[in-house]
Amino acid sequence: MARDHGPQIKDDKLYEALRKQGDSAEKAARIANAHAAGTLHPRGQKLEARSKDDLYREARKIGIAGRSSMSKAELVKAIRGHG
């Protein structure tokens, strides 16, 4: 049974699994909360299935530097590694 991490963490079990994997507390909380809200995969697509423009907008939204010169593959990698 997952420990209760308080009201700020919406999916305690996923949060704990991500922390055991080595994710930071902040990143684990963002992912667990997005999963609980059903927004983890925007439009239900994997990153590779999204357009480069869509990935660029996502990168801009989360503040990834150097995004304008990145290829689609680089944008996917940067978005996944953000946190």
N, CA, C and O atoms as a GROMACS GRO file, in nm:
protein
  332
    1MET      N    1   0.085  -0.119   0.000
    1MET     CA    2   0.000   0.000   0.000
    1MET      C    3   0.089   0.124   0.000
    1MET      O    4   0.184   0.133   0.077
    2ALA      N    5   0.056   0.216  -0.086
    2ALA     CA    6   0.134   0.339  -0.098
    2ALA      C    7   0.106   0.430   0.022
    2ALA      O    8  -0.006   0.439   0.072
    3ARG      N    9   0.210   0.496   0.065
    3ARG     CA   10   0.200   0.592   0.174
    3ARG      C   11   0.123   0.715   0.126
    3ARG      O   12   0.134   0.750   0.009
    4ASP      N   13   0.047   0.779   0.212
    4ASP     CA   14  -0.026   0.901   0.176
    4ASP      C   15   0.071   1.019   0.181
    4ASP      O   16   0.124   1.052   0.288
    5HIS      N   17   0.094   1.081   0.068
    5HIS     CA   18   0.187   1.194   0.060
    5HIS      C   19   0.118   1.328   0.072
    5HIS      O   20   0.177   1.432   0.042
    6GLY      N   21  -0.006   1.327   0.114
    6GLY     CA   22  -0.081   1.450   0.133
    6GLY      C   23  -0.163   1.486   0.011
    6GLY      O   24  -0.155   1.420  -0.092
    7PRO      N   25  -0.242   1.591   0.024
    7PRO     CA   26  -0.334   1.629  -0.084
    7PRO      C   27  -0.265   1.680  -0.211
    7PRO      O   28  -0.327   1.683  -0.317
    8GLN      N   29  -0.140   1.720  -0.201
    8GLN     CA   30  -0.070   1.773  -0.318
    8GLN      C   31  -0.030   1.663  -0.416
    8GLN      O   32  -0.005   1.693  -0.533
    9ILE      N   33  -0.023   1.538  -0.373
    9ILE     CA   34   0.011   1.425  -0.460
    9ILE      C   35  -0.118   1.346  -0.484
    9ILE      O   36  -0.179   1.293  -0.392
   10LYS      N   37  -0.158   1.340  -0.612
   10LYS     CA   38  -0.287   1.279  -0.646
   10LYS      C   39  -0.278   1.128  -0.672
   10LYS      O   40  -0.380   1.059  -0.666
   11ASP      N   41  -0.158   1.075  -0.700
   11ASP     CA   42  -0.141   0.931  -0.724
   11ASP      C   43  -0.017   0.886  -0.647
   11ASP      O   44   0.094   0.883  -0.700
   12ASP      N   45  -0.038   0.850  -0.521
   12ASP     CA   46   0.073   0.816  -0.431
   12ASP      C   47   0.154   0.696  -0.480
   12ASP      O   48   0.277   0.696  -0.470
   13LYS      N   49   0.087   0.595  -0.534
   13LYS     CA   50   0.157   0.474  -0.579
   13LYS      C   51   0.253   0.507  -0.695
   13LYS      O   52   0.368   0.463  -0.694
   14LEU      N   53   0.205   0.583  -0.794
   14LEU     CA   54   0.290   0.621  -0.906
   14LEU      C   55   0.404   0.712  -0.859
   14LEU      O   56   0.517   0.698  -0.904
   15TYR      N   57   0.373   0.805  -0.770
   15TYR     CA   58   0.474   0.896  -0.715
   15TYR      C   59   0.588   0.816  -0.652
   15TYR      O   60   0.706   0.843  -0.678
   16GLU      N   61   0.554   0.717  -0.568
   16GLU     CA   62   0.657   0.636  -0.503
   16GLU      C   63   0.739   0.557  -0.604
   16GLU      O   64   0.861   0.545  -0.589
   17ALA      N   65   0.674   0.503  -0.705
   17ALA     CA   66   0.746   0.426  -0.808
   17ALA      C   67   0.844   0.515  -0.882
   17ALA      O   68   0.957   0.474  -0.910
   18LEU      N   69   0.803   0.636  -0.915
   18LEU     CA   70   0.892   0.729  -0.986
   18LEU      C   71   1.010   0.772  -0.898
   18LEU      O   72   1.122   0.786  -0.946
   19ARG      N   73   0.984   0.793  -0.771
   19ARG     CA   74   1.092   0.831  -0.678
   19ARG      C   75   1.194   0.717  -0.665
   19ARG      O   76   1.314   0.742  -0.658
   20LYS      N   77   1.146   0.592  -0.661
   20LYS     CA   78   1.236   0.476  -0.653
   20LYS      C   79   1.320   0.464  -0.780
   20LYS      O   80   1.432   0.416  -0.776
   21GLN      N   81   1.265   0.509  -0.893
   21GLN     CA   82   1.337   0.509  -1.021
   21GLN      C   83   1.446   0.615  -1.024
   21GLN      O   84   1.536   0.610  -1.107
   22GLY      N   85   1.438   0.712  -0.932
   22GLY     CA   86   1.538   0.816  -0.926
   22GLY      C   87   1.490   0.952  -0.971
   22GLY      O   88   1.569   1.047  -0.976
   23ASP      N   89   1.361   0.965  -1.005
   23ASP     CA   90   1.309   1.096  -1.045
   23ASP      C   91   1.307   1.189  -0.924
   23ASP      O   92   1.291   1.145  -0.810
   24SER      N   93   1.324   1.319  -0.951
   24SER     CA   94   1.318   1.417  -0.843
   24SER      C   95   1.176   1.420  -0.786
   24SER      O   96   1.081   1.377  -0.852
   25ALA      N   97   1.162   1.472  -0.666
   25ALA     CA   98   1.030   1.482  -0.603
   25ALA      C   99   0.937   1.568  -0.688
   25ALA      O  100   0.819   1.536  -0.703
   26GLU      N  101   0.991   1.677  -0.743
   26GLU     CA  102   0.910   1.768  -0.825
   26GLU      C  103   0.861   1.699  -0.952
   26GLU      O  104   0.743   1.707  -0.986
   27LYS      N  105   0.952   1.630  -1.022
   27LYS     CA  106   0.914   1.563  -1.146
   27LYS      C  107   0.815   1.450  -1.117
   27LYS      O  108   0.717   1.434  -1.190
   28ALA      N  109   0.839   1.372  -1.014
   28ALA     CA  110   0.749   1.263  -0.978
   28ALA      C  111   0.610   1.316  -0.945
   28ALA      O  112   0.509   1.256  -0.983
   29ALA      N  113   0.604   1.427  -0.874
   29ALA     CA  114   0.475   1.486  -0.839
   29ALA      C  115   0.401   1.534  -0.964
   29ALA      O  116   0.281   1.511  -0.977
   30ARG      N  117   0.473   1.600  -1.055
   30ARG     CA  118   0.409   1.648  -1.179
   30ARG      C  119   0.352   1.532  -1.260
   30ARG      O  120   0.239   1.538  -1.307
   31ILE      N  121   0.430   1.426  -1.275
   31ILE     CA  122   0.386   1.311  -1.354
   31ILE      C  123   0.269   1.241  -1.285
   31ILE      O  124   0.170   1.208  -1.350
   32ALA      N  125   0.280   1.217  -1.155
   32ALA     CA  126   0.173   1.149  -1.082
   32ALA      C  127   0.043   1.229  -1.087
   32ALA      O  128  -0.065   1.172  -1.104
   33ASN      N  129   0.053   1.359  -1.072
   33ASN     CA  130  -0.067   1.443  -1.075
   33ASN      C  131  -0.127   1.451  -1.215
   33ASN      O  132  -0.249   1.450  -1.230
   34ALA      N  133  -0.043   1.458  -1.317
   34ALA     CA  134  -0.092   1.459  -1.455
   34ALA      C  135  -0.160   1.326  -1.488
   34ALA      O  136  -0.264   1.324  -1.553
   35HIS      N  137  -0.103   1.217  -1.442
   35HIS     CA  138  -0.162   1.085  -1.465
   35HIS      C  139  -0.299   1.077  -1.398
   35HIS      O  140  -0.395   1.029  -1.458
   36ALA      N  141  -0.308   1.124  -1.275
   36ALA     CA  142  -0.434   1.120  -1.201
   36ALA      C  143  -0.541   1.207  -1.268
   36ALA      O  144  -0.660   1.175  -1.264
   37ALA      N  145  -0.498   1.318  -1.329
   37ALA     CA  146  -0.592   1.409  -1.396
   37ALA      C  147  -0.625   1.365  -1.538
   37ALA      O  148  -0.715   1.421  -1.601
   38GLY      N  149  -0.554   1.265  -1.588
   38GLY     CA  150  -0.577   1.218  -1.723
   38GLY      C  151  -0.513   1.304  -1.830
   38GLY      O  152  -0.552   1.297  -1.946
   39THR      N  153  -0.416   1.386  -1.792
   39THR     CA  154  -0.351   1.477  -1.887
   39THR      C  155  -0.206   1.440  -1.914
   39THR      O  156  -0.131   1.521  -1.969
   40LEU      N  157  -0.168   1.320  -1.878
   40LEU     CA  158  -0.028   1.281  -1.895
   40LEU      C  159   0.012   1.275  -2.041
   40LEU      O  160   0.124   1.313  -2.076
   41HIS      N  161  -0.077   1.228  -2.128
   41HIS     CA  162  -0.048   1.220  -2.271
   41HIS      C  163  -0.144   1.312  -2.345
   41HIS      O  164  -0.254   1.271  -2.380
   42PRO      N  165  -0.102   1.438  -2.370
   42PRO     CA  166  -0.191   1.531  -2.439
   42PRO      C  167  -0.244   1.471  -2.568
   42PRO      O  168  -0.170   1.413  -2.647
   43ARG      N  169  -0.372   1.485  -2.588
   43ARG     CA  170  -0.441   1.436  -2.706
   43ARG      C  171  -0.421   1.286  -2.726
   43ARG      O  172  -0.442   1.234  -2.836
   44GLY      N  173  -0.380   1.216  -2.620
   44GLY     CA  174  -0.365   1.072  -2.626
   44GLY      C  175  -0.255   1.022  -2.718
   44GLY      O  176  -0.256   0.905  -2.758
   45GLN      N  177  -0.160   1.108  -2.752
   45GLN     CA  178  -0.055   1.068  -2.844
   45GLN      C  179   0.079   1.057  -2.773
   45GLN      O  180   0.106   1.127  -2.675
   46LYS      N  181   0.161   0.968  -2.824
   46LYS     CA  182   0.299   0.962  -2.777
   46LYS      C  183   0.371   1.082  -2.836
   46LYS      O  184   0.329   1.136  -2.938
   47LEU      N  185   0.479   1.123  -2.773
   47LEU     CA  186   0.552   1.241  -2.821
   47LEU      C  187   0.595   1.226  -2.967
   47LEU      O  188   0.587   1.321  -3.044
   48GLU      N  189   0.640   1.107  -3.004
   48GLU     CA  190   0.688   1.084  -3.140
   48GLU      C  191   0.577   1.102  -3.244
   48GLU      O  192   0.606   1.131  -3.360
   49ALA      N  193   0.452   1.084  -3.204
   49ALA     CA  194   0.340   1.096  -3.297
   49ALA      C  195   0.294   1.240  -3.314
   49ALA      O  196   0.214   1.269  -3.404
   50ARG      N  197   0.342   1.330  -3.230
   50ARG     CA  198   0.302   1.470  -3.238
   50ARG      C  199   0.386   1.543  -3.342
   50ARG      O  200   0.498   1.502  -3.372
   51SER      N  201   0.332   1.651  -3.395
   51SER     CA  202   0.405   1.729  -3.496
   51SER      C  203   0.520   1.805  -3.432
   51SER      O  204   0.521   1.829  -3.311
   52LYS      N  205   0.616   1.843  -3.514
   52LYS     CA  206   0.730   1.920  -3.463
   52LYS      C  207   0.681   2.054  -3.407
   52LYS      O  208   0.731   2.100  -3.304
   53ASP      N  209   0.584   2.117  -3.474
   53ASP     CA  210   0.530   2.244  -3.425
   53ASP      C  211   0.465   2.227  -3.287
   53ASP      O  212   0.481   2.312  -3.200
   54ASP      N  213   0.392   2.118  -3.269
   54ASP     CA  214   0.329   2.091  -3.141
   54ASP      C  215   0.434   2.068  -3.033
   54ASP      O  216   0.422   2.119  -2.921
   55LEU      N  217   0.537   1.993  -3.067
   55LEU     CA  218   0.647   1.970  -2.972
   55LEU      C  219   0.718   2.101  -2.938
   55LEU      O  220   0.755   2.123  -2.823
   56TYR      N  221   0.736   2.186  -3.038
   56TYR     CA  222   0.801   2.316  -3.015
   56TYR      C  223   0.717   2.399  -2.916
   56TYR      O  224   0.771   2.459  -2.824
   57ARG      N  225   0.585   2.401  -2.937
   57ARG     CA  226   0.498   2.477  -2.846
   57ARG      C  227   0.506   2.422  -2.704
   57ARG      O  228   0.508   2.497  -2.606
   58GLU      N  229   0.510   2.289  -2.693
   58GLU     CA  230   0.522   2.226  -2.561
   58GLU      C  231   0.655   2.264  -2.496
   58GLU      O  232   0.659   2.297  -2.377
   59ALA      N  233   0.764   2.261  -2.573
   59ALA     CA  234   0.896   2.297  -2.522
   59ALA      C  235   0.899   2.443  -2.478
   59ALA      O  236   0.959   2.476  -2.375
   60ARG      N  237   0.834   2.530  -2.554
   60ARG     CA  238   0.827   2.671  -2.517
   60ARG      C  239   0.749   2.689  -2.387
   60ARG      O  240   0.789   2.766  -2.300
   61LYS      N  241   0.638   2.615  -2.375
   61LYS     CA  242   0.553   2.624  -2.256
   61LYS      C  243   0.628   2.584  -2.130
   61LYS      O  244   0.608   2.644  -2.025
   62ILE      N  245   0.714   2.482  -2.140
   62ILE     CA  246   0.785   2.436  -2.020
   62ILE      C  247   0.924   2.498  -2.005
   62ILE      O  248   0.996   2.467  -1.910
   63GLY      N  249   0.962   2.586  -2.099
   63GLY     CA  250   1.084   2.664  -2.083
   63GLY      C  251   1.213   2.598  -2.124
   63GLY      O  252   1.317   2.621  -2.062
   64ILE      N  253   1.210   2.515  -2.228
   64ILE     CA  254   1.332   2.449  -2.274
   64ILE      C  255   1.412   2.546  -2.362
   64ILE      O  256   1.362   2.595  -2.463
   65ALA      N  257   1.535   2.573  -2.322
   65ALA     CA  258   1.622   2.664  -2.396
   65ALA      C  259   1.678   2.596  -2.520
   65ALA      O  260   1.703   2.476  -2.519
   66GLY      N  261   1.699   2.674  -2.626
   66GLY     CA  262   1.759   2.622  -2.749
   66GLY      C  263   1.662   2.545  -2.837
   66GLY      O  264   1.705   2.479  -2.932
   67ARG      N  265   1.535   2.551  -2.806
   67ARG     CA  266   1.436   2.472  -2.879
   67ARG      C  267   1.423   2.508  -3.026
   67ARG      O  268   1.388   2.423  -3.107
   68SER      N  269   1.451   2.633  -3.062
   68SER     CA  270   1.431   2.676  -3.202
   68SER      C  271   1.526   2.607  -3.298
   68SER      O  272   1.497   2.597  -3.417
   69SER      N  273   1.640   2.561  -3.248
   69SER     CA  274   1.736   2.495  -3.337
   69SER      C  275   1.731   2.342  -3.324
   69SER      O  276   1.813   2.272  -3.384
   70MET      N  277   1.635   2.290  -3.247
   70MET     CA  278   1.628   2.145  -3.225
   70MET      C  279   1.547   2.075  -3.334
   70MET      O  280   1.451   2.130  -3.388
   71SER      N  281   1.589   1.953  -3.364
   71SER     CA  282   1.512   1.867  -3.454
   71SER      C  283   1.394   1.809  -3.374
   71SER      O  284   1.386   1.827  -3.253
   72LYS      N  285   1.304   1.741  -3.444
   72LYS     CA  286   1.191   1.678  -3.376
   72LYS      C  287   1.239   1.578  -3.271
   72LYS      O  288   1.188   1.577  -3.159
   73ALA      N  289   1.336   1.496  -3.306
   73ALA     CA  290   1.390   1.396  -3.212
   73ALA      C  291   1.452   1.464  -3.090
   73ALA      O  292   1.438   1.417  -2.977
   74GLU      N  293   1.522   1.575  -3.113
   74GLU     CA  294   1.584   1.648  -3.002
   74GLU      C  295   1.478   1.710  -2.911
   74GLU      O  296   1.494   1.713  -2.789
   75LEU      N  297   1.369   1.760  -2.971
   75LEU     CA  298   1.259   1.816  -2.892
   75LEU      C  299   1.197   1.708  -2.804
   75LEU      O  300   1.170   1.731  -2.686
   76VAL      N  301   1.174   1.589  -2.862
   76VAL     CA  302   1.117   1.478  -2.785
   76VAL      C  303   1.207   1.446  -2.666
   76VAL      O  304   1.160   1.431  -2.554
   77LYS      N  305   1.336   1.436  -2.692
   77LYS     CA  306   1.432   1.402  -2.585
   77LYS      C  307   1.435   1.510  -2.476
   77LYS      O  308   1.439   1.480  -2.357
   78ALA      N  309   1.432   1.636  -2.520
   78ALA     CA  310   1.436   1.747  -2.424
   78ALA      C  311   1.310   1.751  -2.338
   78ALA      O  312   1.317   1.775  -2.217
   79ILE      N  313   1.195   1.728  -2.400
   79ILE     CA  314   1.069   1.728  -2.325
   79ILE      C  315   1.067   1.614  -2.225
   79ILE      O  316   1.027   1.632  -2.110
   80ARG      N  317   1.110   1.497  -2.267
   80ARG     CA  318   1.114   1.382  -2.176
   80ARG      C  319   1.210   1.404  -2.060
   80ARG      O  320   1.183   1.361  -1.948
   81GLY      N  321   1.320   1.471  -2.086
   81GLY     CA  322   1.422   1.492  -1.982
   81GLY      C  323   1.399   1.613  -1.896
   81GLY      O  324   1.473   1.637  -1.801
   82HIS      N  325   1.295   1.690  -1.929
   82HIS     CA  326   1.269   1.812  -1.854
   82HIS      C  327   1.227   1.777  -1.710
   82HIS      O  328   1.142   1.690  -1.688
   83GLY      N  329   1.285   1.845  -1.617
   83GLY     CA  330   1.244   1.824  -1.479
   83GLY      C  331   1.358   1.811  -1.393
   83GLY      O  332   1.342   1.792  -1.273
   0.00000   0.00000   0.00000
